[in-house]
Amino acid sequence: MYDSLSGMTIKQWSVPAHLPSAQGSLDWSRAAPLKYQEPRGGRVRPLVDIAIRTLAKNIGLVSKEHLEALPVHILGRLWLFLEARGGACLHAWKIFSELLMTGEQNDPALDLYRFRQHLCHPEEELKLYIQPLNSASVDFISHIIISGNCIFQGNELLALADMKNLGVLELIKPADGIFASFPQVNDRIIRGWSEAVDPFPLLRVLKIWGDQTVTEVSLRWAAKFPSLVLYDVIAGKDGWTSACEEAKATGWTVSQQIARSEEMSILRYLMLFAPSEDMAMKRFFDLSRSIDDDLINLSRDARCVLKHVSYNEAPPLLDCLMDSAKVSVIQPDISRKAVPTETQFCHEAAFEAWAFWLYSLIGQLSGDRDMESRGIGPKQQTVAGPFVLPSKPMACLFLGHSGHGGITSKPSYISRGLFATKRFTFTRLEILKGIIPQNTRLAAGAANSEIAPKRQASVKHNKRKRIEDVLGSFG
């Protein structure tokens, strides 16, 4: 509409009104992660500021259709307002990530490309937490961490296999000392996942930590997940007495053990996919801490400017990390900010950093074949400085606490003794080249006589056995 008196062009539209929502009635994905009290203003605000504040206050009720007609610079102001006041909710992040990352904004920031939220005490059913993180069209990749204070039943975990965009899954049993509830995780859960239709199509990383959880038998079922490249386990030693033999039979490679002080390093995970890199252990120790600090600090920097480049034009991530000149682009050695070993506030922890960069590296090494095979392959890559990011935005949700004070890098499991558990990291590097390991194809069937019947059973018998397995996983 053109106003001849003022010479202005005005766009006007109507949206349906909503009744004010009751306090606490919005689900977790539509509520602000942190509470923020708006201070009283000492002056009259411009109309645009009032509109932005009103929108921000009701962002959980706003849809994409309400916002897509707004100018990009107004959307940018609204997004900055949300981020400055406790952070945007997942619902808002999904909308703004789509509108601003693919719109006319020249310099999108990292906070539009990765989302993280920590819920200390999840009290609802698991499906209410994973539903907002599910994207059938794979607009983004999800990373879910389930730990202590979660009252979910074991059978609720089975629904995770149906998430088409789940890229990283962590089941972290809390440290023994905090006596927190945790869903029962065992081999039957892994088998139940493997029997789903098209299970975990984009899951590249699976981490299961805890005493008396999964055993070496889980390797044959985890091998059925088509994109799974890394399987990281801490479990009771008594269930992994033949881990190397079972891994070889099912297409996995057991990674070399490393010093305890460096086993949680991000670089350690990344170097699992550079087998030709002959690095002296001392050099690894020297680089590990500085590289970890750089990557975590970059993950914390919500305002880090991103750029889009044509696919395969981004420099290899490992080359950037090994080149000290490129590593120093983030922060020179003199001013490098060390990451605190213990975060004072659990909501401030960059707990997703290791998975964020690992998922990116796997995608770069594999050419994102898993996405290409499903018709969702990226046409361009996103970079922060010299570092290539995952091919899709990532949203991470941490449910519960893993140790005293909230989130710990490695919970301790000592109820059965100091040395009752052991850590194993398994990889499948052939998948990066588009090769399905022969042993994996054998594992996809009933290759082991302990699990599969020696002769073809009736359909009724097979159905009854599957029901018994599922019922057994409940308890």
PLY file of the C-alpha trace (Angstrom):
ply
format ascii 1.0
element vertex 475
property float x
property float y
property float z
element edge 474
property int vertex1
property int vertex2
end_header
0.00 0.00 0.00
1.38 3.42 -1.00
0.81 6.45 1.24
0.85 9.53 -1.02
1.13 11.95 1.93
4.29 10.46 3.41
5.67 8.87 0.26
6.06 5.55 2.08
5.15 2.08 0.87
3.47 0.08 3.61
2.91 -3.68 3.72
0.06 -4.73 5.96
-1.16 -8.21 6.82
-3.26 -9.90 9.48
-2.48 -12.94 11.60
-4.91 -14.92 13.75
-4.86 -13.96 17.41
-3.91 -16.43 20.14
-5.11 -16.47 23.68
-2.27 -15.81 26.12
-0.62 -19.09 27.08
-0.70 -20.15 30.70
2.55 -20.03 32.62
4.56 -23.17 31.85
2.09 -24.46 29.24
4.55 -24.28 26.32
6.66 -27.36 25.67
10.43 -27.20 26.18
11.15 -26.38 22.53
9.00 -23.21 22.59
10.02 -21.84 25.99
13.09 -19.65 26.47
16.04 -21.73 27.76
16.82 -19.18 30.48
14.52 -16.77 32.26
15.05 -13.08 31.59
13.42 -10.18 33.39
12.89 -7.20 31.10
14.02 -4.03 32.89
11.69 -1.09 33.01
12.44 1.48 30.36
13.09 5.08 31.29
11.95 6.50 27.99
9.41 5.97 25.27
10.59 3.28 22.87
10.21 3.45 19.09
7.38 1.41 17.62
9.82 -1.05 16.03
11.43 -1.76 19.41
8.04 -2.33 20.99
7.08 -4.71 18.19
10.35 -6.64 18.52
9.89 -7.02 22.28
6.31 -8.19 21.81
7.36 -10.74 19.21
10.23 -11.97 21.37
7.94 -12.40 24.37
5.56 -14.54 22.31
8.07 -16.25 20.03
6.85 -19.68 21.09
3.49 -18.94 19.45
4.91 -17.46 16.25
5.16 -19.51 13.05
7.48 -19.18 10.08
4.61 -17.72 8.04
4.33 -14.85 10.51
7.97 -13.85 10.06
8.99 -14.62 6.50
7.45 -11.38 5.14
9.57 -9.22 7.47
12.67 -7.49 6.06
15.92 -9.33 6.71
17.37 -6.52 8.85
14.32 -6.64 11.14
14.63 -10.41 11.44
18.28 -9.94 12.32
17.42 -7.45 15.06
14.79 -9.78 16.46
17.24 -12.68 16.49
19.92 -10.63 18.26
17.33 -9.52 20.81
16.42 -13.14 21.56
20.05 -14.24 21.85
20.92 -11.36 24.16
18.11 -12.21 26.57
18.72 -15.76 27.59
18.96 -17.39 24.18
16.41 -18.46 21.61
14.28 -21.57 22.03
14.56 -24.46 19.58
11.32 -23.45 17.86
12.71 -19.97 17.15
16.11 -21.32 16.13
14.58 -23.58 13.48
12.65 -20.66 11.99
15.50 -18.13 12.03
18.09 -20.65 10.89
16.04 -21.30 7.77
15.15 -17.66 7.09
18.52 -16.05 7.79
20.95 -18.78 6.69
19.30 -19.13 3.28
18.09 -15.55 2.92
19.81 -12.36 1.90
21.92 -11.96 5.02
25.53 -11.73 3.91
27.28 -12.75 7.11
25.27 -15.27 9.16
26.66 -16.11 12.60
27.42 -19.45 14.21
24.44 -19.25 16.56
22.19 -19.70 13.51
24.04 -22.88 12.57
24.24 -24.72 15.87
21.80 -24.94 18.75
22.36 -26.42 22.18
20.18 -26.70 25.25
20.53 -28.49 28.56
17.50 -29.67 30.54
18.61 -30.62 34.05
15.49 -32.50 35.15
13.42 -33.87 32.26
10.08 -34.95 33.69
8.08 -35.90 30.60
8.10 -38.92 28.30
11.04 -39.16 25.93
8.86 -38.69 22.84
8.00 -35.16 23.97
11.69 -34.24 23.89
12.65 -35.91 20.62
9.60 -34.89 18.58
10.73 -31.22 18.16
14.19 -32.49 17.20
12.84 -34.72 14.45
12.96 -33.45 10.87
11.72 -35.80 8.17
13.08 -33.44 5.50
16.44 -33.24 7.34
16.54 -29.47 7.55
19.04 -29.96 10.38
20.93 -32.75 12.16
20.07 -33.67 15.74
22.47 -34.64 18.52
20.85 -36.13 21.62
22.48 -36.90 24.98
20.55 -38.88 27.61
22.07 -39.08 31.08
21.11 -39.04 34.78
17.80 -37.78 36.20
15.99 -39.22 33.16
13.02 -41.35 34.16
12.49 -42.84 30.71
11.74 -46.53 30.34
14.01 -48.67 28.20
11.32 -49.26 25.58
11.01 -45.49 25.03
14.52 -45.51 23.56
13.34 -47.67 20.66
11.66 -44.64 19.07
15.07 -43.02 18.51
15.76 -45.34 15.56
12.94 -43.70 13.59
14.59 -40.27 13.64
15.76 -39.67 10.07
17.96 -36.72 11.05
19.61 -38.09 14.20
23.35 -37.76 13.60
24.92 -38.30 17.04
23.47 -40.25 19.97
24.99 -40.44 23.46
23.64 -42.59 26.28
25.76 -41.62 29.28
25.02 -43.40 32.52
25.62 -40.91 35.35
28.51 -41.33 37.75
27.83 -43.90 40.46
28.15 -41.29 43.19
25.09 -39.21 42.27
22.56 -42.10 42.35
20.48 -40.63 39.51
17.87 -42.51 37.52
18.84 -43.73 34.06
16.99 -45.87 31.50
18.09 -49.46 31.16
20.42 -49.77 28.17
21.48 -53.21 27.00
22.04 -55.34 23.92
18.31 -55.82 23.43
17.90 -52.08 22.88
20.58 -52.11 20.16
18.95 -55.15 18.57
15.54 -53.49 18.74
16.95 -50.48 16.91
18.47 -52.69 14.23
15.11 -54.36 13.53
13.39 -51.05 12.81
12.61 -50.08 9.22
15.55 -48.04 7.91
17.13 -47.46 11.35
19.29 -44.38 11.96
19.94 -43.47 8.30
22.23 -40.53 9.19
23.62 -41.67 12.56
27.41 -41.45 12.26
28.42 -41.50 15.94
27.06 -43.63 18.79
28.39 -43.38 22.34
27.20 -45.65 25.17
28.91 -45.28 28.54
28.12 -47.05 31.77
28.88 -50.16 33.79
26.71 -53.23 33.12
25.12 -51.91 29.94
25.97 -53.27 26.49
28.33 -56.15 25.70
30.41 -57.16 22.70
27.28 -58.76 21.20
26.01 -55.23 20.48
28.67 -54.86 17.76
26.75 -57.11 15.36
23.56 -55.08 15.78
25.29 -51.68 15.62
26.85 -52.81 12.33
23.40 -52.67 10.73
23.19 -48.88 10.98
24.21 -47.79 7.47
26.04 -44.55 8.32
27.54 -45.47 11.70
31.29 -44.89 11.55
32.21 -44.58 15.24
30.92 -46.63 18.18
32.38 -45.49 21.53
31.78 -47.70 24.57
32.57 -47.74 28.26
31.24 -50.94 29.80
32.02 -53.75 32.21
35.11 -55.74 31.22
33.32 -59.03 31.78
31.08 -58.37 28.78
33.95 -57.58 26.39
36.39 -60.47 26.82
36.47 -61.18 23.06
35.98 -57.63 21.80
38.70 -57.77 19.13
37.47 -61.06 17.65
33.84 -59.91 17.63
34.82 -56.58 16.08
36.73 -58.28 13.26
33.84 -60.63 12.57
31.35 -57.78 12.25
33.36 -55.25 10.26
34.69 -53.02 13.05
38.23 -51.90 13.82
39.33 -51.41 17.42
41.22 -48.16 17.85
44.52 -47.95 19.66
44.33 -47.15 23.35
45.70 -43.76 24.38
46.87 -42.16 27.61
44.06 -41.51 30.07
44.87 -37.79 30.17
44.20 -37.44 26.43
41.38 -39.92 25.85
38.70 -37.19 26.02
40.51 -34.95 23.55
38.59 -33.75 20.50
41.77 -34.22 18.47
41.90 -37.84 19.58
38.49 -38.47 18.02
39.42 -36.63 14.82
42.72 -38.48 14.43
40.89 -41.80 14.40
40.04 -40.93 10.80
43.60 -40.09 9.76
45.27 -43.53 9.92
48.05 -42.43 7.58
49.05 -39.60 9.91
52.18 -40.83 11.70
52.30 -38.45 14.63
54.69 -38.77 17.53
52.91 -39.10 20.85
54.68 -36.06 22.29
53.53 -33.93 19.35
50.01 -35.22 19.83
50.03 -34.15 23.48
51.41 -30.73 22.54
48.79 -30.14 19.86
45.85 -31.73 21.61
45.22 -29.11 24.26
45.69 -26.09 22.01
43.53 -27.52 19.23
40.81 -28.53 21.68
40.83 -25.03 23.15
40.54 -23.49 19.69
37.65 -25.69 18.60
35.72 -25.31 21.86
36.25 -21.55 21.94
35.03 -21.35 18.36
31.94 -23.37 19.32
31.29 -20.95 22.19
31.56 -17.88 19.95
27.94 -17.41 18.91
28.80 -14.33 16.82
31.51 -16.03 14.75
30.86 -15.04 11.12
30.22 -17.85 8.63
30.75 -18.01 4.88
29.28 -20.26 2.19
31.56 -21.89 -0.38
30.94 -24.33 -3.20
31.00 -27.97 -2.19
34.52 -29.49 -2.03
36.12 -26.02 -2.09
36.51 -25.93 1.69
39.99 -26.96 2.92
40.23 -30.36 4.64
39.54 -29.98 8.35
42.46 -32.15 9.44
44.87 -30.13 7.31
43.67 -26.96 9.02
44.18 -28.49 12.44
47.65 -29.80 11.69
48.80 -26.52 10.14
49.74 -24.29 13.05
49.46 -21.21 10.85
45.80 -21.93 10.19
45.07 -22.95 13.75
46.34 -19.58 14.93
43.72 -17.82 12.78
41.25 -18.19 15.63
43.52 -16.89 18.37
47.28 -16.40 18.49
49.15 -18.49 21.05
49.71 -15.46 23.26
46.03 -14.61 23.56
44.57 -18.11 23.31
41.92 -18.51 25.96
42.09 -21.80 27.80
38.84 -23.67 28.29
38.00 -24.10 31.99
38.19 -27.71 33.14
34.98 -27.37 35.15
32.16 -25.12 34.02
30.59 -23.11 36.83
27.16 -23.25 35.25
26.06 -26.42 33.46
24.07 -24.46 30.87
27.29 -22.76 29.73
29.10 -25.99 28.81
29.90 -26.45 25.11
29.13 -30.15 25.44
28.40 -30.56 21.75
31.78 -29.36 20.43
33.45 -32.76 19.98
30.45 -34.21 18.12
29.95 -31.06 16.04
33.46 -31.19 14.61
33.56 -34.98 14.35
30.31 -35.07 12.38
31.73 -32.42 10.09
34.96 -34.36 9.50
33.14 -37.62 8.75
30.93 -35.81 6.27
33.91 -34.20 4.57
35.85 -37.47 4.31
32.84 -39.40 3.01
31.55 -36.67 0.71
28.26 -36.85 2.63
27.35 -40.01 0.73
24.65 -40.87 3.25
22.89 -37.59 2.51
23.48 -37.84 -1.23
21.91 -41.30 -1.35
18.71 -39.84 0.09
18.54 -36.87 -2.22
19.43 -34.31 0.44
23.07 -33.80 -0.44
24.35 -30.25 0.19
25.20 -28.02 -2.76
27.57 -25.86 -0.70
29.57 -25.96 2.50
29.67 -23.54 5.40
32.98 -22.47 6.91
34.11 -20.50 9.94
37.49 -19.10 9.02
39.38 -22.09 7.55
37.24 -24.67 9.36
34.47 -26.46 7.51
31.25 -26.99 9.47
28.76 -29.87 9.19
26.82 -29.84 5.94
23.58 -29.23 7.82
22.90 -27.06 10.90
23.04 -29.05 14.13
20.75 -28.97 17.17
21.94 -30.60 20.40
19.89 -31.46 23.48
21.43 -32.70 26.74
18.91 -34.39 29.04
19.88 -34.77 32.70
23.17 -34.65 34.59
26.15 -36.96 34.15
27.99 -36.08 37.36
28.25 -33.81 40.37
27.53 -30.22 39.40
25.87 -31.11 36.12
27.97 -32.14 33.12
31.28 -33.98 33.47
33.57 -35.02 30.64
33.90 -38.60 31.89
31.73 -40.01 34.71
33.34 -42.55 37.03
31.90 -46.04 37.43
33.42 -47.56 40.55
30.56 -49.40 42.26
32.11 -52.76 41.28
35.71 -51.63 41.70
38.13 -49.16 40.16
38.98 -51.39 37.20
35.64 -53.06 36.50
35.04 -51.06 33.31
37.00 -50.53 30.13
36.72 -48.20 27.18
36.57 -49.31 23.55
36.33 -47.19 20.42
35.33 -48.94 17.20
35.45 -47.45 13.70
34.41 -48.44 10.16
36.65 -46.44 7.83
35.44 -48.36 4.75
32.12 -46.53 4.94
33.95 -43.25 4.31
34.89 -44.64 0.89
31.37 -45.82 0.15
32.25 -49.47 0.80
29.96 -51.58 2.96
32.21 -54.06 4.80
31.54 -57.66 3.80
31.30 -58.72 7.43
28.73 -56.01 8.02
26.49 -57.52 5.38
26.79 -60.86 7.15
25.92 -59.20 10.43
22.83 -57.69 8.85
21.41 -61.19 8.68
21.38 -63.80 11.40
25.09 -64.63 11.25
25.60 -65.84 14.80
24.16 -69.16 15.80
23.60 -67.99 19.37
21.08 -65.44 18.17
19.68 -66.90 14.96
17.96 -70.28 14.65
19.79 -72.84 12.54
16.79 -73.41 10.35
14.05 -71.21 9.01
11.38 -70.82 11.65
7.75 -70.13 10.99
6.48 -66.57 10.68
4.40 -67.03 13.82
7.41 -68.29 15.77
9.60 -65.40 14.60
6.92 -62.89 15.52
6.57 -64.41 18.98
10.33 -64.29 19.53
10.51 -60.64 18.51
7.71 -59.76 20.92
9.55 -61.60 23.71
12.72 -59.65 22.95
10.89 -56.33 23.07
9.10 -57.23 26.29
12.40 -58.28 27.79
13.88 -54.88 27.03
11.23 -53.25 29.23
12.57 -54.61 32.41
0 1
1 2
2 3
3 4
4 5
5 6
6 7
7 8
8 9
9 10
10 11
11 12
12 13
13 14
14 15
15 16
16 17
17 18
18 19
19 20
20 21
21 22
22 23
23 24
24 25
25 26
26 27
27 28
28 29
29 30
30 31
31 32
32 33
33 34
34 35
35 36
36 37
37 38
38 39
39 40
40 41
41 42
42 43
43 44
44 45
45 46
46 47
47 48
48 49
49 50
50 51
51 52
52 53
53 54
54 55
55 56
56 57
57 58
58 59
59 60
60 61
61 62
62 63
63 64
64 65
65 66
66 67
67 68
68 69
69 70
70 71
71 72
72 73
73 74
74 75
75 76
76 77
77 78
78 79
79 80
80 81
81 82
82 83
83 84
84 85
85 86
86 87
87 88
88 89
89 90
90 91
91 92
92 93
93 94
94 95
95 96
96 97
97 98
98 99
99 100
100 101
101 102
102 103
103 104
104 105
105 106
106 107
107 108
108 109
109 110
110 111
111 112
112 113
113 114
114 115
115 116
116 117
117 118
118 119
119 120
120 121
121 122
122 123
123 124
124 125
125 126
126 127
127 128
128 129
129 130
130 131
131 132
132 133
133 134
134 135
135 136
136 137
137 138
138 139
139 140
140 141
141 142
142 143
143 144
144 145
145 146
146 147
147 148
148 149
149 150
150 151
151 152
152 153
153 154
154 155
155 156
156 157
157 158
158 159
159 160
160 161
161 162
162 163
163 164
164 165
165 166
166 167
167 168
168 169
169 170
170 171
171 172
172 173
173 174
174 175
175 176
176 177
177 178
178 179
179 180
180 181
181 182
182 183
183 184
184 185
185 186
186 187
187 188
188 189
189 190
190 191
191 192
192 193
193 194
194 195
195 196
196 197
197 198
198 199
199 200
200 201
201 202
202 203
203 204
204 205
205 206
206 207
207 208
208 209
209 210
210 211
211 212
212 213
213 214
214 215
215 216
216 217
217 218
218 219
219 220
220 221
221 222
222 223
223 224
224 225
225 226
226 227
227 228
228 229
229 230
230 231
231 232
232 233
233 234
234 235
235 236
236 237
237 238
238 239
239 240
240 241
241 242
242 243
243 244
244 245
245 246
246 247
247 248
248 249
249 250
250 251
251 252
252 253
253 254
254 255
255 256
256 257
257 258
258 259
259 260
260 261
261 262
262 263
263 264
264 265
265 266
266 267
267 268
268 269
269 270
270 271
271 272
272 273
273 274
274 275
275 276
276 277
277 278
278 279
279 280
280 281
281 282
282 283
283 284
284 285
285 286
286 287
287 288
288 289
289 290
290 291
291 292
292 293
293 294
294 295
295 296
296 297
297 298
298 299
299 300
300 301
301 302
302 303
303 304
304 305
305 306
306 307
307 308
308 309
309 310
310 311
311 312
312 313
313 314
314 315
315 316
316 317
317 318
318 319
319 320
320 321
321 322
322 323
323 324
324 325
325 326
326 327
327 328
328 329
329 330
330 331
331 332
332 333
333 334
334 335
335 336
336 337
337 338
338 339
339 340
340 341
341 342
342 343
343 344
344 345
345 346
346 347
347 348
348 349
349 350
350 351
351 352
352 353
353 354
354 355
355 356
356 357
357 358
358 359
359 360
360 361
361 362
362 363
363 364
364 365
365 366
366 367
367 368
368 369
369 370
370 371
371 372
372 373
373 374
374 375
375 376
376 377
377 378
378 379
379 380
380 381
381 382
382 383
383 384
384 385
385 386
386 387
387 388
388 389
389 390
390 391
391 392
392 393
393 394
394 395
395 396
396 397
397 398
398 399
399 400
400 401
401 402
402 403
403 404
404 405
405 406
406 407
407 408
408 409
409 410
410 411
411 412
412 413
413 414
414 415
415 416
416 417
417 418
418 419
419 420
420 421
421 422
422 423
423 424
424 425
425 426
426 427
427 428
428 429
429 430
430 431
431 432
432 433
433 434
434 435
435 436
436 437
437 438
438 439
439 440
440 441
441 442
442 443
443 444
444 445
445 446
446 447
447 448
448 449
449 450
450 451
451 452
452 453
453 454
454 455
455 456
456 457
457 458
458 459
459 460
460 461
461 462
462 463
463 464
464 465
465 466
466 467
467 468
468 469
469 470
470 471
471 472
472 473
473 474
